[in-house]
Amino acid sequence: MRPKISVNTINAAFNKLLDNRTLLLDATASGNLRVLISLLGPAYRGLIQQRGKSESATDIKLNSPAHFDWHYKREHPEMKRLTEIAKISQWNATTDIDWLQEVDFFDPSKPLLIEEFHPASTLPIWSKLTFEERAAQIRLLLSWLLSQFLHGEQGALFAAAQTTQSVPWLDAKLYGSTQVVDEGRHVEVFHTYLTKKLEKLYEINDNLYVVIDALMSDSRWDVKFLGMQIMIEGLALGAFGTIRQISGEPLLKELLRYVITDEARHVHYGVLALQQFYTTELSEKERRNREDWAFEMSLLLRNRFLMHELYDEFYAHHLSRAAWDKLVLKSKMMNSFRKTMFKRIIPNLKRIGLLSNRIRSHYEKIGLLAFENSKAAPELSVTELLDN
């Protein structure tokens, strides 16, 4: 006998559909039925069931093979070189970062973030807040941002472990083992800063949950590479650089400098692994599928920064959700993030062969095609990444 579905459950699901109607419309943008079907399960679990919020822990069923290489061939010298760099670049989050540094949220000379970075800073209510109240809002904004990065790093930790077992080349497996260590360290460092310094941890954003669920449950190793190494790591690389530039908080800037050096290697790794594979070993139909999948991920990653959790907590009684979304999308924060995030992602999609004339118009419609001629990994040095 099937369990009865209550009216309240149906109403709650319908309201979730209404709240996410813009996201659902976005999901039809590529028009690729196979891609849309593959995202239905993650979208339902993330946007409707809100499993990242309704559960303290979530089990996601995996279906990825473990590829064993019994000949241990070392045929990828550039990836071997990257592995050597990773081995000598390891750092200890416990001892290499000075956690004894105090974080003063109310020191105007060392702001966590500049005020105009907060989307609500353009609202009339912002000018009525005291300095302490505005500083508290900035602290919560940073807590929300870093919480999402923490959740993303946990996803990266698991994805790195999966790709390490599934990728067919030994050199890629050996590098992947260093990334697993990197991602575990990133989880440690962000969790420590959030819980010991900011003292606030937010739940995972619905859109980010959909991305992570889609990556974890997809059986194709190259799609995991595409989603994590090119999309999510590229986004993180840009976002970390933006926050590091506009923050005056010494401890945050220090830990982000360490993390950025790791993320730069991860993106380079993704480009090395996928460039030849996508241009020589996939059929045109398979390549188009990856191209459409990457576009849908771009939309989800763009929408993950709408900060509905902050809206529900502080601003729901001041303006509608649609007005909030419009405010965020036009904010200085979003403009900065969009520029730094996608000027890393779009050139790398082009480099690995996933920015054909067929898909270009889709990116142009959402204002992302302008970044296609920016430098792609591995052209940027770590110094350039820290400075830009």
C-alpha positions in Angstrom: 0.0 0.0 0.0 1.4 3.4 -1.0 1.7 5.9 1.8 -0.9 8.7 1.7 0.4 12.1 0.7 -1.1 14.9 2.8 -2.5 18.1 1.5 0.2 20.0 3.4 2.9 18.0 1.7 1.4 18.8 -1.7 1.1 22.5 -0.8 4.7 22.7 0.4 6.0 21.1 -2.8 3.9 23.5 -4.9 5.2 26.5 -3.0 8.8 25.2 -3.6 8.0 25.0 -7.3 6.8 28.6 -7.2 9.9 29.8 -5.3 12.1 28.1 -7.8 10.2 28.9 -11.0 13.0 31.0 -12.3 15.5 28.2 -11.8 13.1 25.7 -13.4 12.8 28.0 -16.5 16.6 28.2 -16.6 16.8 24.5 -16.6 15.1 24.4 -20.0 17.5 26.8 -21.5 19.8 24.3 -23.3 16.8 22.3 -24.6 18.9 19.0 -24.3 16.4 16.4 -23.1 19.0 14.0 -21.9 20.7 16.6 -19.8 17.4 17.7 -18.3 16.5 14.2 -17.4 19.8 13.6 -15.7 19.2 16.7 -13.5 15.6 15.8 -12.6 16.6 13.6 -9.6 19.1 16.1 -8.1 16.7 19.0 -8.7 13.9 17.2 -7.0 16.0 16.2 -4.0 17.6 19.7 -3.7 14.9 22.2 -4.6 11.8 20.3 -3.6 12.8 17.9 -0.8 15.6 20.3 0.3 17.6 17.4 1.6 20.6 19.5 2.4 18.5 21.4 4.9 16.0 18.8 6.1 18.7 16.2 6.9 21.8 16.4 9.2 23.5 14.0 6.9 22.7 12.7 3.4 23.5 9.5 1.6 23.8 9.9 -2.2 23.8 6.7 -4.2 27.0 6.4 -6.3 27.4 4.5 -9.6 31.0 5.1 -10.6 33.5 2.3 -11.6 36.9 1.8 -10.1 39.4 1.6 -12.9 42.6 -0.4 -12.1 45.7 -0.1 -14.2 47.8 -3.3 -13.8 50.6 -2.0 -16.1 51.2 1.3 -14.2 52.1 3.2 -17.3 53.4 6.8 -16.9 52.5 8.3 -20.2 51.4 11.9 -19.2 54.5 13.9 -18.4 52.7 17.2 -17.8 50.4 15.6 -15.3 53.5 13.9 -13.7 55.1 17.4 -13.4 51.9 18.7 -11.8 52.0 15.9 -9.2 55.5 16.8 -8.2 54.5 20.4 -7.7 51.6 19.3 -5.6 53.8 17.1 -3.4 56.2 19.9 -2.6 53.4 22.5 -2.1 51.5 20.7 0.7 50.8 22.8 3.8 49.4 22.0 7.2 46.2 24.0 8.2 46.9 23.4 11.9 50.5 24.7 12.0 51.1 26.9 8.9 48.2 29.3 9.7 48.3 31.5 12.8 45.0 30.7 14.4 45.9 32.8 17.4 45.1 35.9 15.4 42.1 37.7 16.7 39.3 38.6 14.3 37.8 42.0 15.2 34.5 42.4 13.4 34.2 46.1 14.4 37.7 47.4 13.4 37.0 49.7 10.4 40.7 49.4 9.4 40.4 45.7 8.9 36.9 45.1 7.5 35.8 41.5 6.8 34.3 42.8 3.5 33.7 46.3 2.2 30.1 47.5 2.9 29.1 48.1 -0.6 29.7 44.4 -1.3 26.6 43.6 0.6 23.6 43.6 -1.8 21.3 45.2 0.9 23.7 48.2 1.2 21.7 50.0 -1.5 18.4 49.6 0.3 17.1 52.6 2.3 17.0 50.5 5.5 20.8 50.1 5.4 21.5 53.8 6.1 19.3 53.5 9.2 21.5 50.8 10.7 24.2 51.6 13.2 27.9 50.8 12.4 27.7 47.8 14.7 24.6 46.5 13.0 26.1 46.9 9.5 29.3 45.2 10.7 27.1 42.3 12.0 25.4 42.0 8.6 28.7 41.9 6.9 29.8 39.1 9.3 26.7 37.1 8.4 27.2 37.7 4.7 30.8 36.3 4.9 29.6 33.4 7.1 27.0 32.5 4.4 29.6 32.7 1.6 32.2 30.7 3.4 29.6 28.2 4.5 28.7 27.5 0.9 32.4 27.2 0.1 32.8 24.7 2.9 29.9 22.6 1.6 31.5 22.8 -1.9 34.8 21.7 -0.6 33.2 18.6 1.0 31.7 17.9 -2.4 35.1 18.4 -4.0 36.7 16.0 -1.5 34.3 13.2 -2.4 34.4 14.0 -6.2 38.2 14.0 -6.1 38.1 10.5 -4.5 35.7 9.3 -7.1 37.6 10.7 -10.1 40.8 9.2 -8.7 39.3 5.7 -8.7 37.6 6.2 -12.1 40.1 8.1 -14.3 41.9 5.7 -16.7 45.4 7.1 -16.5 47.9 6.3 -13.7 49.4 9.8 -13.8 45.9 11.3 -13.3 45.3 8.9 -10.4 48.6 9.9 -8.7 47.8 13.6 -9.0 44.2 12.9 -7.9 45.5 11.5 -4.6 47.1 14.8 -3.9 43.9 16.6 -4.5 42.0 14.4 -2.1 44.5 15.6 0.6 44.1 19.2 -0.6 40.3 19.1 -0.4 40.3 17.5 3.1 42.6 20.4 4.2 40.2 22.9 2.7 37.3 21.4 4.6 39.3 21.7 7.8 40.4 25.3 7.3 37.0 26.7 6.3 35.2 24.8 9.1 37.7 26.1 11.6 37.4 29.7 10.5 33.6 29.6 10.4 33.2 27.9 13.8 36.1 29.4 15.8 36.2 32.9 14.3 32.9 33.8 12.7 30.9 31.5 15.0 28.2 30.9 12.4 27.6 28.1 9.9 24.8 28.2 7.3 23.1 25.2 5.7 23.9 24.3 2.1 22.2 26.4 -0.6 19.6 24.5 -2.6 21.3 25.2 -6.0 24.7 24.0 -4.7 23.1 20.8 -3.4 21.7 20.1 -6.9 25.1 20.6 -8.4 26.8 18.3 -5.8 24.1 15.7 -6.1 24.3 15.7 -9.9 28.1 15.3 -9.8 28.0 12.5 -7.2 25.3 10.5 -8.8 26.7 10.7 -12.4 28.6 7.6 -13.4 30.8 9.2 -16.1 34.3 10.1 -14.8 34.8 12.9 -17.3 31.5 14.6 -16.2 32.8 14.6 -12.6 36.0 16.2 -13.9 34.0 18.7 -15.9 31.7 19.7 -13.0 34.3 19.7 -10.3 37.7 20.7 -11.8 36.5 23.1 -14.5 33.2 24.5 -13.2 33.2 24.4 -9.3 37.0 24.8 -8.9 37.1 27.5 -11.5 34.2 29.3 -9.7 36.0 28.9 -6.3 39.2 30.2 -7.7 37.6 33.4 -8.9 35.4 33.9 -5.8 38.3 33.4 -3.4 40.4 35.9 -5.3 37.6 38.5 -5.1 37.1 38.0 -1.4 40.8 38.1 -0.7 41.1 41.4 -2.6 38.3 43.2 -0.9 38.9 41.9 2.7 41.1 43.7 5.2 41.0 40.8 7.6 44.6 39.3 7.9 43.7 35.8 8.9 41.1 35.4 6.1 43.6 36.7 3.5 46.3 34.4 4.7 44.2 31.2 4.6 42.7 32.2 1.2 46.3 32.6 -0.2 47.0 29.0 0.7 43.7 27.7 -0.7 44.1 29.6 -4.0 47.5 28.0 -4.7 45.8 24.6 -4.4 42.8 25.5 -6.5 45.0 26.7 -9.3 46.6 23.3 -9.6 43.1 21.6 -9.5 41.8 23.6 -12.5 45.0 22.9 -14.4 44.6 19.2 -13.7 41.0 19.3 -15.1 42.2 21.0 -18.3 45.0 18.5 -18.8 42.6 15.6 -18.2 39.8 16.7 -20.5 41.4 18.7 -23.3 42.6 15.8 -25.4 39.7 13.5 -24.3 37.0 15.8 -25.4 38.6 16.8 -28.7 39.7 13.4 -29.9 37.9 10.6 -28.1 34.2 11.7 -27.8 31.6 11.5 -30.6 30.0 14.7 -31.6 26.8 13.7 -29.9 28.6 13.0 -26.6 30.5 16.3 -26.9 27.2 18.2 -27.4 25.8 16.5 -24.3 28.8 17.7 -22.2 28.5 21.1 -23.7 24.8 21.4 -22.7 25.5 19.9 -19.3 28.2 22.6 -18.6 25.8 25.3 -19.6 23.1 24.1 -17.2 25.8 23.9 -14.4 26.8 27.5 -15.2 23.2 28.6 -14.5 23.0 26.7 -11.3 26.4 28.1 -10.1 25.3 31.6 -11.0 22.1 31.2 -9.0 23.8 29.7 -6.0 24.8 33.2 -4.9 21.2 34.6 -4.7 21.5 34.1 -0.9 17.9 33.3 -0.2 18.9 32.2 3.3 19.9 35.7 4.2 16.8 37.1 2.5 14.5 34.8 4.6 16.4 35.7 7.8 16.5 39.5 7.4 14.8 41.0 4.4 11.7 39.0 3.6 9.5 41.7 5.2 11.2 44.5 3.3 10.8 43.3 -0.3 9.6 40.4 -2.4 11.9 37.5 -3.3 11.8 38.5 -6.9 12.9 42.0 -6.0 15.7 40.5 -3.8 16.9 38.3 -6.7 17.0 41.4 -9.0 18.9 43.3 -6.3 21.5 40.6 -5.8 22.0 40.0 -9.6 22.7 43.7 -10.1 24.8 44.1 -6.9 28.5 45.0 -6.8 29.1 41.6 -5.2 27.5 39.7 -8.0 29.2 41.8 -10.7 32.5 41.1 -9.0 31.8 37.4 -8.6 30.5 37.0 -12.2 33.6 38.7 -13.6 36.2 36.8 -11.6 34.4 33.4 -11.6 33.4 33.1 -15.2 36.5 34.7 -16.7 38.1 31.5 -15.3 35.4 29.1 -16.3 34.5 30.2 -19.9 38.1 30.3 -21.3 38.6 26.8 -19.9 35.4 25.5 -21.5 36.7 26.9 -24.8 40.1 25.3 -24.3 38.6 21.8 -23.8 36.3 22.2 -26.8 32.9 22.9 -25.1 32.3 26.4 -26.4 31.1 25.7 -30.0 29.1 28.1 -32.1 26.1 26.1 -31.3 26.2 26.9 -27.5 27.8 30.4 -27.7 24.4 32.2 -28.1 23.2 30.7 -24.8 26.2 32.1 -22.9 25.8 35.4 -24.7 22.2 35.7 -23.5 23.2 35.5 -19.9 26.2 37.9 -20.3 29.0 35.3 -20.0 30.4 35.1 -23.5 32.4 38.3 -22.9 35.0 36.3 -20.9 35.9 33.8 -23.6 39.1 35.5 -24.5 40.4 35.8 -21.0 43.4 33.7 -20.0 42.7 30.0 -19.4 44.5 27.6 -17.1 47.4 26.9 -17.1 48.3 30.2 -18.6 47.8 32.2 -15.4 50.5 31.9 -12.7 49.6 31.7 -9.0 50.9 35.2 -8.6 48.6 36.5 -11.3 45.7 34.7 -9.6 46.4 36.3 -6.3 46.8 39.7 -7.9 43.7 39.5 -10.2 
